[in-house]
Amino acid sequence: MLTLEEVNSIPIFDTLSHPTINGNWLHPRYDGMAVASDMLVQMEQSNICGTFAVGMKGIGGYDEERYVKSFRGNKFLPVAFLDFEGLEERHIKTRLQEVKSKGYVGVKLHPRFAHFYLTDSRLQKIIDCANELNLIPLLCTFFYSNQQSQNKNNIETLGDLLMAIDKESDIILLHGGLTRLLETMEMVRFFPNVILDLSLTLSKYEGTHLDSDFDYIFRLFDRRTTIGTDYPEISYAKLRERYNHFVQNTTKEKAENIAYKNIKNLLQKHLISIA
């Protein structure tokens, strides 16, 4: 069993955060909270070694040119929001090359905000092409909504997508399927290049039946799992608290895999370094 001192000494890479240009986020209650300088203070306090800084169209003053300039370096690796509106399949590679040339390390694929279905023929090509360019695709699995898309974006169509993309293509499944976490984990098991991310989910569902799923995953699925905040939705102190709770009963190797080694290996594979 790891001691609290040992656990706190393990750095965490945050798979998903949302610093914004004007400091605001989705809901007014987060206004002024998504500020990079404040994040860095919290990251230092909780031993967070880096994060994917993910922009979102229409939120926090997002602008693709400004965002990458604002959040490149100093523990931040910028990820661009990929807009599907007007994106023709024949222009996908050119669009991704443009994103890459600006200095982004990945693309955020958000079905609800970008208004696409997982069955969209463009999606497979985007994921495979992004990998060719050493851009990491981050796919949101928060499918719940009051939109018709919920009938087409779910764990079943996600499985079809994973079978369709190139078996060598890496992809991070943000939020790990939320309340269908264990099902998502079992599906991911058959796709070696897919990473299960527990950002938001690990902290949001504290005290529910998912706690037993988290415990299982931390003990038995450590080589394919990462964690994160979805900041400012979740604080770094809360992420550290939840991580510490579940790794105390694992080995140091498993704790390090989940905290940062799995992401470190992925970044190295795609020739990405943390400044």
GUSE-677767 format. One record per residue: residue number from 1; residue in three letters; chain; x, y, z of N, C-alpha, C, O in turn. Coordinates in steps of 0.05 Angstrom, whole numbers, plus 5000, padded with zeros to 4 digits. Atoms other than C-alpha are relative to their C-alpha. Layout:
<rs>
NUM  ALA  A  X  Y  Z  X  Y  Z  X  Y  Z  X  Y  Z .
...
</rs>
This chain:
<rs>
1  MET  A  5017  4976  5000  5000  5000  5000  5017  5025  5000  5036  5027  5016 .
2  LEU  A  4984  4976  5002  5027  5068  4980  4993  5020  5023  4970  5022  5031 .
3  THR  A  5005  4980  4980  5035  5122  5032  4990  5025  4987  4993  5029  4963 .
4  LEU  A  5010  4975  5011  5003  5190  5024  5023  5017  4989  5020  5030  4968 .
5  GLU  A  4976  4985  5010  5072  5221  5016  5009  4989  4973  5016  5005  4955 .
6  GLU  A  4992  5012  5026  5089  5172  4960  4981  5008  4978  4989  5014  4956 .
7  VAL  A  5021  4993  5020  5023  5186  4924  5002  5029  4992  5001  5035  4968 .
8  ASN  A  4998  4972  5006  5030  5261  4929  5025  5007  4984  5025  5027  4969 .
9  SER  A  4975  4995  5014  5100  5257  4900  4998  4992  4970  5015  4999  4954 .
10  ILE  A  5003  5008  5028  5073  5227  4835  4986  5022  4984  4964  5030  4991 .
11  PRO  A  5012  4978  5015  5060  5282  4783  4977  4990  4983  4977  4967  4974 .
12  ILE  A  5024  5007  5017  4994  5282  4745  5000  5017  4975  5005  5042  4976 .
13  PHE  A  5005  4985  5024  4984  5302  4673  4970  5001  4996  4956  4980  4996 .
14  ASP  A  5029  4996  5003  4914  5331  4664  4993  4998  4970  5001  5014  4954 .
15  THR  A  5007  5006  5028  4884  5302  4600  4982  5021  4988  4979  5023  4963 .
16  LEU  A  5020  4981  5011  4832  5357  4593  4996  5024  5019  4987  5022  5041 .
17  SER  A  5006  4975  4986  4829  5430  4615  4992  5021  4980  4997  5018  4956 .
18  HIS  A  5010  4979  5018  4798  5493  4586  5007  5028  5009  4989  5043  5016 .
19  PRO  A  4994  4972  4996  4837  5556  4599  4989  5016  4976  4989  5006  4954 .
20  THR  A  5012  4984  5022  4803  5611  4558  5013  5027  4998  5026  5037  5017 .
21  ILE  A  4988  4974  5006  4824  5677  4528  4989  5021  5019  5005  5038  5028 .
22  ASN  A  5011  4980  4982  4776  5718  4570  4995  4990  5028  4984  5005  5045 .
23  GLY  A  5003  5011  4973  4775  5672  4631  4973  4989  5006  4968  4979  5028 .
24  ASN  A  5027  5010  4995  4702  5652  4623  4996  4972  4989  5011  4963  4972 .
25  TRP  A  5006  5027  5010  4672  5583  4612  4970  4998  4994  4957  5018  4992 .
26  LEU  A  5027  5006  5009  4605  5551  4595  4978  5015  5015  4960  5026  5003 .
27  HIS  A  5021  4989  4983  4563  5577  4653  5010  5024  5014  5034  5026  5021 .
28  PRO  A  4991  4976  4986  4565  5645  4686  5013  4995  5027  5029  5011  5037 .
29  ARG  A  4987  5005  4974  4585  5612  4752  5030  4995  4997  5044  4996  5017 .
30  TYR  A  4971  5004  5005  4653  5599  4720  5014  5025  4990  5038  5024  4984 .
31  ASP  A  4988  4976  5010  4664  5670  4697  5025  5008  5015  5024  5010  5040 .
32  GLY  A  4975  4992  4988  4735  5691  4710  5017  4978  5013  5038  4984  5025 .
33  MET  A  4986  5022  4987  4756  5622  4733  5019  4985  4981  5038  4971  4991 .
34  ALA  A  4984  5015  5019  4788  5595  4669  5025  5016  4992  5030  5019  4968 .
35  VAL  A  4977  4982  5005  4850  5639  4675  5026  4984  5004  5030  4970  5024 .
36  ALA  A  4976  5016  5000  4918  5608  4659  5017  5004  5024  5027  4985  5036 .
37  SER  A  4983  4994  4977  4956  5643  4714  4990  4987  5026  5005  4977  5042 .
38  ASP  A  5012  5013  4977  4907  5618  4767  5003  4969  4999  5008  4956  5019 .
39  MET  A  4996  5029  5004  4911  5548  4738  5028  4991  5008  5031  4971  5021 .
40  LEU  A  4973  5008  4994  4986  5547  4743  5007  4999  5029  5022  4982  5039 .
41  VAL  A  4996  5000  4971  4984  5564  4816  4989  4974  5012  5001  4961  5028 .
42  GLN  A  5013  5024  4990  4935  5507  4829  5016  4975  4991  5018  4955  5006 .
43  MET  A  4985  5022  5010  4976  5460  4786  5025  4995  5016  5032  4972  5022 .
44  GLU  A  4976  5003  4984  5038  5474  4826  4993  4989  5028  5007  4972  5038 .
45  GLN  A  5008  5009  4973  5001  5463  4892  4993  4970  5000  4997  4957  5020 .
46  SER  A  5010  5028  5001  4973  5395  4869  5019  4982  4984  5012  4959  4978 .
47  ASN  A  4980  5016  5015  5036  5371  4831  4989  4990  4974  4989  4966  4968 .
48  ILE  A  5010  5006  5027  5005  5374  4762  5022  5008  4980  5029  5032  4979 .
49  CYS  A  4976  4995  5017  5061  5369  4710  4993  5012  4973  5011  5022  4960 .
50  GLY  A  5007  4989  5026  5022  5390  4648  4971  4995  4994  4957  4980  5009 .
51  THR  A  5028  5004  5007  4955  5392  4613  4995  5006  4970  5009  5022  4958 .
52  PHE  A  5010  4992  5026  4921  5392  4546  4982  5024  5004  4961  5022  5018 .
53  ALA  A  5017  4976  4999  4893  5463  4539  4982  4999  4976  4991  5003  4953 .
54  VAL  A  5018  5005  5022  4831  5452  4497  4981  5023  4996  4966  5030  5013 .
55  GLY  A  5018  4978  5008  4795  5508  4461  4973  4990  4991  4971  4968  4981 .
56  MET  A  5027  5008  5008  4721  5507  4448  4987  5024  4985  4987  5046  4995 .
57  LYS  A  5012  4979  5016  4687  5547  4393  4977  5014  5014  4959  5001  5025 .
58  GLY  A  5021  4985  4988  4643  5603  4418  5001  5003  5030  4983  5014  5042 .
59  ILE  A  4998  5000  4971  4667  5597  4489  5026  5015  5009  5048  5009  4999 .
60  GLY  A  4976  4988  4988  4714  5643  4528  5016  5017  4980  5040  5021  4984 .
61  GLY  A  4985  4984  5020  4732  5686  4467  5018  4983  4982  5038  4994  4972 .
62  TYR  A  4982  5018  5016  4761  5626  4430  5004  5010  4972  4986  5017  4957 .
63  ASP  A  4991  4993  5027  4799  5644  4367  5025  4982  4995  5044  4982  5010 .
64  GLU  A  4979  5019  5005  4844  5592  4335  5028  5011  4999  5047  4999  5010 .
65  GLU  A  4974  4988  5001  4901  5639  4321  5010  5010  5027  5033  5005  5035 .
66  ARG  A  4992  4989  4974  4901  5673  4389  5003  4978  5021  5021  4980  5038 .
67  TYR  A  5000  5020  4979  4888  5610  4429  5027  4986  5002  5038  4982  5024 .
68  VAL  A  4975  5015  5000  4951  5573  4408  5023  5018  5010  5042  5008  5023 .
69  LYS  A  4979  4981  4991  4993  5635  4421  4998  5005  5030  5018  5010  5043 .
70  SER  A  5005  4995  4971  4962  5643  4490  5007  4976  5017  5016  4980  5040 .
71  PHE  A  4997  5024  4983  4969  5571  4513  5019  4980  4988  5012  4956  4986 .
72  ARG  A  4979  5019  5009  5032  5541  4484  5024  5003  5018  5035  5024  5019 .
73  GLY  A  4977  4999  4982  5086  5524  4534  4991  5004  5029  4967  5008  5034 .
74  ASN  A  5005  4996  4971  5091  5532  4610  4979  4980  5010  4959  4988  5023 .
75  LYS  A  5017  5022  4992  5057  5465  4622  4975  4996  4983  4960  4977  4987 .
76  PHE  A  5024  5002  5016  5003  5477  4569  5007  4989  4972  5026  4998  4959 .
77  LEU  A  4998  5011  5027  4996  5435  4505  4973  5006  4987  4953  4994  4994 .
78  PRO  A  5025  4992  5011  4943  5468  4461  4987  4980  4981  5001  4968  4964 .
79  VAL  A  5016  5017  5017  4888  5428  4427  4978  5017  4987  4964  5032  5001 .
80  ALA  A  5019  4983  5015  4845  5460  4373  4972  4986  4998  4970  4962  4996 .
81  PHE  A  5028  5009  5005  4769  5454  4367  4997  4996  4970  5003  5014  4954 .
82  LEU  A  5004  5005  5029  4753  5422  4300  4970  5004  4993  4953  4989  5002 .
83  ASP  A  5027  4993  5008  4691  5453  4269  4993  4983  4975  5008  4982  4956 .
84  PHE  A  5008  5017  5022  4653  5406  4223  4983  5016  4979  4978  5006  4957 .
85  GLU  A  5016  4984  5018  4611  5461  4192  5015  5007  4974  5036  5021  4975 .
86  GLY  A  4988  4994  5025  4628  5466  4118  5026  4985  4994  5039  4990  4974 .
87  LEU  A  4975  5016  5004  4686  5416  4125  4995  4978  4980  4982  4958  4987 .
88  GLU  A  5003  5021  5020  4688  5375  4061  5021  4979  5004  5044  4985  5012 .
89  GLU  A  4982  5022  4996  4720  5307  4063  5026  5003  4985  5047  4996  4995 .
90  ARG  A  4976  4997  5016  4769  5325  4008  5019  5021  5011  5042  5024  5003 .
91  HIS  A  4983  4978  4988  4795  5384  4050  5010  4993  5028  5022  5010  5041 .
92  ILE  A  4993  5007  4972  4806  5346  4115  5030  5002  5005  5038  5014  5024 .
93  LYS  A  4971  5000  4996  4881  5336  4107  5011  5028  5000  5028  5035  5017 .
94  THR  A  4991  4973  5001  4892  5408  4087  4993  5015  5025  5009  5031  5036 .
95  ARG  A  5009  4987  4976  4851  5432  4147  5017  4992  5024  5025  5008  5040 .
96  LEU  A  4984  5010  4978  4890  5388  4195  5029  5010  4998  5042  5015  5018 .
97  GLN  A  4973  4989  5004  4956  5410  4165  5002  5029  5010  5022  5038  5021 .
98  GLU  A  5001  4972  4991  4935  5482  4179  5001  5001  5030  5015  5017  5042 .
99  VAL  A  5000  5002  4970  4920  5464  4252  5028  4994  5010  5038  5006  5029 .
100  LYS  A  4974  5008  4992  4987  5430  4258  5021  5022  4997  5037  5027  5014 .
101  SER  A  4980  4978  5006  5026  5488  4227  4998  5023  5020  5017  5037  5024 .
102  LYS  A  5004  4978  4980  4997  5536  4279  5013  4993  5027  5016  5010  5044 .
103  GLY  A  4987  5008  4975  5029  5495  4335  4983  4984  5019  4991  4979  5041 .
104  TYR  A  5017  5017  4984  4971  5453  4361  5011  4972  5000  5024  4963  4982 .
105  VAL  A  4991  5027  4997  4986  5383  4386  4977  4980  4996  4982  4956  4995 .
106  GLY  A  5022  5018  5003  4916  5354  4378  4975  5015  4990  4975  5039  4987 .
107  VAL  A  5026  4988  5007  4844  5365  4357  4978  4989  5018  4977  4965  5024 .
108  LYS  A  5022  5008  4984  4782  5364  4399  4976  4994  4982  4968  5011  4966 .
109  LEU  A  5023  5009  5016  4724  5325  4368  4976  4999  5019  4975  4981  5036 .
110  HIS  A  5022  4997  4981  4660  5346  4403  4973  4997  4985  4964  5016  4973 .
111  PRO  A  5025  5005  5015  4596  5314  4375  4978  5020  5006  4964  5028  4987 .
112  ARG  A  5022  4982  4994  4548  5359  4412  5005  5029  4991  4987  5042  4980 .
113  PHE  A  4994  4972  5006  4583  5426  4401  5006  5004  4970  5001  5025  4959 .
114  ALA  A  4993  4998  5028  4607  5411  4330  4978  4988  4983  4979  4989  4958 .
115  HIS  A  5024  5010  5014  4540  5378  4312  5006  4979  4979  5000  4983  4955 .
116  PHE  A  4996  5023  5019  4563  5313  4281  4993  4974  5014  4992  4972  5038 .
117  TYR  A  5005  5027  4989  4545  5240  4289  5025  4983  4998  5043  4988  4982 .
118  LEU  A  4977  5019  5001  4596  5185  4304  5000  4984  4974  5020  4972  4967 .
119  THR  A  5002  5015  5025  4571  5153  4240  5009  5017  4976  5009  5008  4953 .
120  ASP  A  4991  4982  5021  4596  5213  4199  5025  4989  4986  5044  4984  5000 .
121  SER  A  4978  5012  5015  4642  5187  4144  5026  5017  5003  5048  5006  4999 .
122  ARG  A  4976  4983  4997  4689  5246  4156  5016  4994  5025  5040  4998  5026 .
123  LEU  A  4987  5004  4974  4704  5226  4227  5023  4980  4999  5044  4985  5010 .
124  GLN  A  4979  5021  5003  4743  5163  4210  5025  5012  4986  5047  5008  4995 .
125  LYS  A  4978  4988  5015  4785  5202  4160  5015  5021  5017  5039  5022  5016 .
126  ILE  A  4987  4980  4983  4798  5258  4210  5018  4987  5020  5041  4996  5024 .
127  ILE  A  4984  5014  4980  4823  5210  4263  5025  4988  4988  5047  4991  4999 .
128  ASP  A  4977  5013  5013  4868  5172  4216  5020  5021  4989  5044  5017  4992 .
129  CYS  A  4983  4979  5011  4895  5234  4182  5014  5016  5022  5037  5023  5019 .
130  ALA  A  4987  4986  4978  4908  5269  4248  5024  4984  5010  5045  4995  5016 .
131  ASN  A  4978  5017  4991  4951  5210  4269  5023  5001  4980  5046  5001  4989 .
132  GLU  A  4979  4998  5020  4990  5214  4204  5017  5025  5004  5040  5026  4998 .
133  LEU  A  4987  4974  4996  5006  5286  4222  5010  5004  5028  5019  5026  5036 .
134  ASN  A  4992  4999  4971  5022  5270  4295  4984  5020  5015  4994  5034  5033 .
135  LEU  A  5019  4986  4984  4961  5306  4319  4983  4980  5016  4975  4960  5004 .
136  ILE  A  5014  5019  4983  4926  5271  4377  4970  5007  5000  4962  5029  5007 .
137  PRO  A  5029  4995  5000  4850  5264  4369  4988  4995  5028  4993  4974  5040 .
138  LEU  A  5014  5003  4974  4809  5275  4433  4970  5001  4994  4960  5022  4986 .
139  LEU  A  5029  5002  5007  4737  5252  4425  4983  5001  5026  4988  4985  5044 .
140  CYS  A  5018  4998  4976  4684  5274  4476  4980  4977  4999  4967  4972  4979 .
141  THR  A  5021  5022  4998  4640  5216  4500  4977  5009  5018  4963  4992  5028 .
142  PHE  A  5024  4990  4985  4591  5261  4538  4978  5003  4980  4974  5024  4968 .
143  PHE  A  5020  5001  5021  4534  5241  4493  4972  5008  5009  4954  5013  4993 .
144  TYR  A  5026  4994  4989  4476  5258  4539  4992  5029  4993  5008  5048  4997 .
145  SER  A  5010  4973  5007  4434  5317  4515  4970  4998  4995  4958  4977  4997 .
146  ASN  A  5028  5000  5008  4364  5338  4495  4998  5002  4969  4977  5011  4959 .
147  GLN  A  4999  4998  5029  4384  5334  4422  4995  4972  4988  4999  4952  5001 .
148  GLN  A  5005  5025  5014  4365  5281  4371  5026  4983  4997  5025  4959  4994 .
149  SER  A  4974  5014  5003  4440  5264  4366  5004  4978  5020  5019  4960  5015 .
150  GLN  A  4996  5020  4980  4435  5225  4430  4992  4972  4991  5002  4952  5001 .
151  ASN  A  5009  5026  5011  4400  5170  4391  5021  4987  4982  5021  4963  4977 .
152  LYS  A  4980  5010  5018  4460  5164  4344  5028  5001  5011  5046  4988  5001 .
153  ASN  A  4974  4999  4987  4518  5182  4389  4998  4987  5027  4987  4998  5046 .
154  ASN  A  5002  5016  4976  4525  5129  4442  5022  4979  4999  5038  4978  4980 .
155  ILE  A  4978  5019  4999  4570  5072  4463  4999  4980  4977  5020  4969  4969 .
156  GLU  A  5002  5019  5022  4543  5027  4408  5013  5011  4974  5028  4997  4961 .
157  THR  A  4988  4989  5024  4561  5074  4351  5029  5007  5004  5045  5008  4985 .
158  LEU  A  4971  4996  4994  4627  5090  4386  5015  4975  4994  5037  4976  4983 .
159  GLY  A  4987  5026  5006  4644  5016  4380  5004  4997  4970  5025  4987  4961 .
160  ASP  A  4998  5001  5030  4630  5019  4305  5022  5018  4990  5037  5010  4972 .
161  LEU  A  4979  4981  5009  4675  5079  4298  5028  4988  5006  5046  4990  4989 .
162  LEU  A  4974  5011  4993  4733  5045  4335  5008  4977  4981  5031  4973  4976 .
163  MET  A  4995  5021  5019  4726  4986  4288  5007  5010  4972  5021  4997  4957 .
164  ALA  A  4996  4989  5027  4727  5031  4227  5027  5014  4997  5038  5014  4975 .
165  ILE  A  4974  4986  5003  4790  5072  4242  5023  4981  4997  5021  4958  5004 .
166  ASP  A  4976  5016  5003  4859  5047  4227  5008  4989  5027  5008  5004  5047 .
167  LYS  A  4993  5013  4974  4882  4998  4281  5024  5013  5013  5029  5009  5036 .
168  GLU  A  4976  4987  4989  4946  5039  4289  4994  5029  5009  5012  5042  5020 .
169  SER  A  5007  4972  4993  4909  5105  4301  4994  5002  5029  4978  4988  5041 .
170  ASP  A  5005  4995  4972  4912  5132  4371  4976  5019  5003  4971  5035  4986 .
171  ILE  A  5023  4983  4994  4851  5165  4402  4995  5000  5030  4997  4978  5043 .
172  ILE  A  5007  4998  4972  4833  5190  4472  4970  5004  5002  4959  5022  4990 .
173  LEU  A  5028  4998  4995  4762  5178  4494  4995  5016  5025  4996  5005  5048 .
174  LEU  A  5004  4982  4977  4748  5238  4539  4975  4992  5016  4954  4987  5005 .
175  HIS  A  5021  5006  4980  4705  5224  4601  4993  4971  5002  4976  4963  5019 .
176  GLY  A  5003  5029  4996  4707  5149  4591  4972  4989  4998  4967  4968  5009 .
177  GLY  A  5027  5010  5003  4634  5141  4572  4982  5007  5024  4959  4998  5025 .
178  LEU  A  5015  4992  4976  4611  5173  4638  4987  4977  5014  5001  4959  5024 .
179  THR  A  5014  5020  4984  4557  5130  4671  5002  4972  4988  4996  4952  5001 .
180  ARG  A  4995  5026  5013  4573  5074  4621  5029  4993  5000  5039  4981  4980 .
181  LEU  A  4971  5002  4998  4645  5073  4643  5010  4972  4997  5028  4967  4980 .
182  LEU  A  4989  5027  5001  4655  4999  4654  4995  4987  4972  5012  4972  4963 .
183  GLU  A  5005  5010  5027  4623  4982  4587  5020  5011  4981  5031  4997  4964 .
184  THR  A  4981  4987  5018  4668  5032  4553  5028  4988  5004  5042  4983  4984 .
185  MET  A  4974  5013  4995  4729  5002  4587  5002  4973  4987  5022  4966  4975 .
186  GLU  A  5000  5027  5012  4710  4932  4564  5003  5002  4970  5016  4985  4957 .
187  MET  A  4997  4996  5029  4704  4958  4493  5028  5008  4992  5040  4998  4973 .
188  VAL  A  4973  4989  5006  4769  4996  4495  5021  4978  5002  5041  4979  4988 .
189  ARG  A  4982  5022  4996  4804  4932  4518  5009  4987  4973  5031  4977  4971 .
190  PHE  A  4995  5014  5025  4800  4905  4446  5014  5018  4979  5020  5009  4957 .
191  PHE  A  4987  4982  5019  4832  4967  4414  5025  5012  5013  5023  5032  5028 .
192  PRO  A  4975  4992  4985  4905  4975  4437  5008  5029  4998  5022  5039  5015 .
193  ASN  A  4992  4972  5004  4912  5046  4411  4980  5020  5011  4982  5044  5007 .
194  VAL  A  5020  4982  4989  4852  5074  4448  5005  5004  5030  5011  4984  5044 .
195  ILE  A  4995  4994  4972  4861  5109  4515  4974  5009  5013  4959  5025  5002 .
196  LEU  A  5024  4993  4984  4806  5114  4567  5007  5023  5019  5024  5020  5036 .
197  ASP  A  4994  4977  4983  4806  5183  4599  4977  5004  5020  4953  5001  5013 .
198  LEU  A  5020  4997  4979  4770  5196  4665  4995  5029  5009  4985  5034  5030 .
199  SER  A  5004  4972  4992  4769  5272  4664  4970  5005  5005  4953  4993  4992 .
200  LEU  A  5027  4994  4991  4707  5301  4697  4987  4976  5015  4979  4979  5038 .
201  THR  A  5014  5024  4989  4678  5231  4709  5010  4991  5027  4994  4985  5045 .
202  LEU  A  4988  5010  4975  4726  5212  4764  4991  5016  5024  4987  5005  5046 .
203  SER  A  5008  4982  4978  4705  5272  4806  4970  5005  5001  4959  5006  5023 .
204  LYS  A  5028  4993  5000  4634  5286  4784  4982  4979  5013  4963  4986  5026 .
205  TYR  A  5018  5021  4990  4606  5218  4804  5010  4988  5027  5004  4965  5033 .
206  GLU  A  4991  5009  4973  4639  5213  4873  4975  4992  5017  4955  5006  5018 .
207  GLY  A  5022  5009  4983  4595  5173  4920  4979  4983  4986  4960  4974  4999 .
208  THR  A  5019  5017  5015  4558  5135  4865  5012  4972  4997  5034  4966  5006 .
209  HIS  A  4991  5027  5006  4564  5063  4842  5025  5000  4983  5039  4979  4982 .
210  LEU  A  4976  4999  5017  4619  5086  4795  5026  4999  5016  5047  4993  5005 .
211  ASP  A  4975  5002  4984  4668  5089  4853  5012  4972  4999  5036  4969  4999 .
212  SER  A  4990  5028  5002  4673  5013  4849  5013  4995  4973  5032  4980  4970 .
213  ASP  A  4989  5002  5027  4686  5019  4774  5028  5014  4999  5047  5004  4987 .
214  PHE  A  4974  4986  4999  4742  5070  4787  5020  4983  5014  5043  4981  5004 .
215  ASP  A  4981  5017  4985  4773  5024  4838  5009  4976  4982  5033  4970  4982 .
216  TYR  A  4993  5022  5018  4771  4966  4788  5019  5009  4978  5039  4995  4973 .
217  ILE  A  4983  4990  5022  4801  5007  4732  5028  5008  5009  5048  5002  4996 .
218  PHE  A  4974  4993  4989  4857  5035  4775  5017  4976  5007  5041  4976  5004 .
219  ARG  A  4985  5024  4993  4876  4965  4796  5006  4982  4976  5027  4969  4976 .
220  LEU  A  4997  5020  5021  4867  4927  4731  5001  5012  4971  5005  4996  4952 .
221  PHE  A  5000  4989  5027  4866  4976  4672  5019  5024  4999  5014  5043  4984 .
222  ASP  A  4982  4977  4996  4924  5022  4690  5016  5007  4975  5024  5030  4973 .
223  ARG  A  4983  4994  5023  4962  5017  4624  4985  5014  4977  4997  5022  4957 .
224  ARG  A  5016  4988  5022  4905  5046  4583  4983  5023  5010  4965  5032  4996 .
225  THR  A  5017  4980  4987  4876  5099  4630  5015  5025  5007  5039  5024  5015 .
226  THR  A  4989  4974  4991  4889  5173  4642  4978  5015  5015  4955  5007  5016 .
227  ILE  A  5019  4985  4984  4857  5225  4686  5002  5030  4994  5022  5039  4982 .
228  GLY  A  5000  4971  5005  4839  5299  4682  4978  5014  5015  4963  5002  5030 .
229  THR  A  5019  4984  4985  4797  5356  4708  4975  5008  4985  4953  5009  4996 .
230  ASP  A  5020  4985  5014  4756  5387  4653  4998  5028  5012  4977  5040  5012 .
231  TYR  A  4998  4974  4987  4778  5451  4688  4988  5021  4982  4992  5022  4958 .
232  PRO  A  5004  4995  4972  4746  5496  4710  4977  4984  5013  4969  4990  5036 .
233  GLU  A  5021  5016  4988  4691  5444  4721  5009  4987  5026  4994  4986  5046 .
234  ILE  A  4988  5014  4977  4736  5407  4770  5026  5013  5008  5042  5020  4990 .
235  SER  A  4975  4987  4991  4792  5437  4812  5023  4980  5000  5018  4956  5000 .
236  TYR  A  4977  5018  4998  4862  5409  4815  5002  4987  5027  5011  4965  5029 .
237  ALA  A  5000  5012  4974  4855  5398  4889  4982  4976  5001  4988  4955  5013 .
238  LYS  A  5019  5022  5000  4794  5354  4877  5012  4977  4983  5009  4953  4991 .
239  LEU  A  4988  5021  5017  4830  5315  4821  5021  4985  5017  5022  4961  5017 .
240  ARG  A  4979  5013  4983  4889  5302  4868  4988  4983  5022  4997  4961  5027 .
241  GLU  A  5014  5015  4979  4842  5281  4924  4989  4974  4990  4992  4953  5002 .
242  ARG  A  5012  5024  5011  4805  5231  4880  5021  4980  4990  5019  4956  4994 .
243  TYR  A  4978  5017  5009  4869  5204  4848  5013  4986  5024  5016  4962  5024 .
244  ASN  A  4987  5011  4977  4901  5195  4916  4983  4978  5013  4994  4958  5023 .
245  HIS  A  5018  5019  4988  4840  5158  4942  5001  4973  4986  5002  4952  5000 .
246  PHE  A  5001  5025  5014  4841  5105  4888  5027  4987  4995  5028  4962  4990 .
247  VAL  A  4974  5013  5005  4916  5093  4880  5013  4990  5025  5033  4976  5023 .
248  GLN  A  4986  5009  4976  4933  5081  4952  5000  4969  5003  5017  4958  5017 .
249  ASN  A  5001  5029  4999  4913  5008  4942  5011  4986  4976  5007  4963  4971 .
250  THR  A  4987  5011  5023  4952  4999  4878  5030  5001  5004  5040  5009  5025 .
251  THR  A  4971  4998  4999  5026  4993  4863  5009  5027  4989  4994  5041  4976 .
252  LYS  A  4989  4975  5010  5071  5052  4848  5000  5001  4970  4995  5022  4957 .
253  GLU  A  4999  5002  5029  5078  5028  4776  4973  5007  4988  4971  5022  4969 .
254  LYS  A  5027  4995  5010  5003  5028  4765  4992  5029  5005  4979  5042  4988 .
255  ALA  A  5007  4973  4994  4995  5095  4799  5014  5020  4981  5001  5039  4972 .
256  GLU  A  4986  4983  5019  5048  5126  4754  4990  4998  4972  4989  5017  4957 .
257  ASN  A  5011  5004  5027  5018  5096  4691  4976  5018  4996  4974  5033  4976 .
258  ILE  A  5025  4985  5002  4951  5129  4704  5005  5030  5002  4993  5046  4988 .
259  ALA  A  4995  4972  4995  4980  5195  4729  5013  5014  4977  5005  5036  4969 .
260  TYR  A  4985  4985  5021  5029  5211  4673  5014  4982  4979  5019  4991  4957 .
261  LYS  A  4983  5015  5018  5066  5153  4641  4985  4992  4974  4997  4992  4952 .
262  ASN  A  5015  5007  5025  5011  5132  4592  4999  5023  4981  5002  5020  4957 .
263  ILE  A  5000  4977  5017  5005  5203  4566  5028  5007  4990  5032  5014  4967 .
264  LYS  A  4972  4995  5008  5081  5212  4566  5007  4982  4976  5020  4992  4957 .
265  ASN  A  4994  5019  5022  5087  5150  4521  4986  5009  4974  4998  5007  4952 .
266  LEU  A  5015  4991  5024  5033  5177  4474  5013  5025  4988  5016  5027  4964 .
267  LEU  A  4988  4975  5010  5066  5245  4469  5027  4994  4986  5033  5005  4965 .
268  GLN  A  4974  5007  5012  5134  5214  4454  4996  4987  4973  5010  4992  4954 .
269  LYS  A  5006  5013  5025  5103  5171  4400  4994  5020  4978  5001  5016  4955 .
270  HIS  A  5008  4980  5019  5076  5233  4366  5019  5024  5000  5012  5046  4990 .
271  LEU  A  4978  4980  5001  5141  5273  4376  4992  5026  5013  4999  5048  5003 .
272  ILE  A  5009  4977  4986  5109  5321  4425  5014  5002  5027  5015  4982  5042 .
273  SER  A  4987  4996  4974  5146  5350  4485  4986  5022  5015  4975  5041  5003 .
274  ILE  A  5011  4980  4983  5122  5390  4544  5022  5021  5005  5044  5015  5013 .
275  ALA  A  4980  4979  4997  5158  5458  4546  5007  5003  5029  5024  5020  5036 .
</rs>
